[in-house]
Amino acid sequence: MIRTLEDIVKKAQNQSKMTLAVAAAQDSDVLQAVIRSKSQGIIDAILVGDENKIRKIAREQNLDIEPFTVVNIPDLMDSALEAVKMVSAGKADFVMKGLLDTSILLKAVLDKEVGLRTNSLLSHVMVYEIPNYHKLLFLTDGGMNISPTLEEKKNILINAIAAAKAMDNQEIKIACLAAKEKVNNKMQATLDGDKLKQMGQEGFFGENVLVEGPIAFDLAVSKYAAEIKGFNSPVAGEADILLVPTIEVGNGIGKTLSYFGNAKSAGVIMGAKAPVVLVSRADDAETKLNSIALGSIIAAAKQNET
């Protein structure tokens, strides 16, 4: 079982090398992350974007981009479409956001002709390595779906489970977060958590997947809190995946883990034919590298499914 982000990088290094297509690659931080990933044997890459700007950055930053194919497409939408098209055509295995708005890349991902659209919902999955938690913690969805319905939460969980399985999790424990453990008709998160738990008990999410809900954050991550409050569940203090009720909750938990909890992280968008690596400009180089490694592992897992 993978327990650290370093384990993710090692797994990516030891599998078949994936090829990454970078949309609008004229970004210094992204180029540095791609070069580091290449030097560590994680990926090959195709840089799509404004070639003059890409090479200018490389010269100014003393970055070696000679091992990469550079495809000159200055227009942002066209560069996104081309990067996505490369994945659809089998020339690349997954795609990464460069210097363009997330909405532009996602529009390309969902393009009916060349995109990576599936019947699934797109959702964001973050993976955190937290100093005082004993394993990796998956958080979803704090980046895309604003106030998901029960049906959308079901699909968000399916995506997160696929990511966790790619990380070699043999048993996956899911906590459907709410403010309390008792079902309350005035609190939609408790109603949805209860229904998702029932679906888990009926085997909807597959074997060795345990769903608990509704459950508060403290009980999901602390056996001590669960013991004090008399809450008995195999998920209590052992959660692998936290399903949040709204984007604000996920965004707040994630940033709290990063800024106050000294957590390291990686993140991808799931639900397309291939993972989409999305990094914030505020993310450090390590986070970007971890995200590329995570994307490469999920891309390889998807290929093994077919």
Disulfide bonds with the S-S distance in Angstrom:
none
